[in-house]
């Protein structure tokens, strides 16, 4: 592969990916995202979607640069709906 671009890369072909990320029971934070990785040796967390460092994956919100968008869809039955509450 190193020999494929002896003169450098002149252009790229762009592709996109539509992925589904499920957060457990409204706990929407990097900690529960499957794309959040811990680098134990360096004591830091890294987002595999944005290739950026996550300073605190335990706060109950996602960083501004997070590409995950929400549709409002729920998978499973929340407890208040399972009991018949309206």
N, C-alpha and C positions, 0 to 999 in steps of 0.2 A: 504494500500500500504506500509506503514511503516513496517508492519510485514512480507512483502514478501521477504525482504532481511536482515534477522536478522544477518547474518554473512558478510554483505557487498556485493557489486556487483563484481563478478569474471570476467565477460565478457559481451560484448554488441553485438547485432546484428545491423549491419550498414545498413542504408537506405539513399537514396538521393532523392532530390526533384528538378524537373526542373520547374521553375516558369517564368512567363513573367512579366517584369516591363516596363511600358511605361512612358517615360519622355516627357513633353509637349514641342513641337517646339524647339528641340535641347537644351533645358535647362537641361543638364545632371548634376545634383547636388543632394546631399542628401536631400535637402529641399523638392524636388518634388517626392522623393521615398516613396511609401506607407509603407515601412518598417522602415522609420525614425520616431522615436517617441520622442516627447518632454516630459521631466519630469519637469514640471513647478515648483514644490516645490524646486527642486535642481538646477534649471536653467541650465539644460544640455539636450543634445540630445543623443539618444541611437539607435544603429542599431539592429533591431530584427533579421537580418540574421546572423550577426557575433557575436552578443552579446557583442559589444564593444561601448565605448563612441565615439561620433562624436564631435570633438572640434569646427568645424565651418561648419555647413551644408549649408551655403550660398555661398561658393566659387564655381566657375564653373568647378568643376572636382570632381571625386570620390576618396575616399581614396585608398591607395594601397591594403588594405585587402578586398576591396569590391568584392564579388563573381559575380556581374552582368557582363555578357559578351554581346557584341553587335554583331549583325549579319549584320547590314547595312540596315535592312528592315525598311521601313517607313509606318506608318499606317495613312491613310488620304492623302491629297494633299497639299504639301507646296505651298505658294502663288506664287512663281516664276514659278512653273510648271502649276498652274491653269490658269495663264495669257497667256500661250503658249510660254513663253520665252524658248530659247534653250541654 
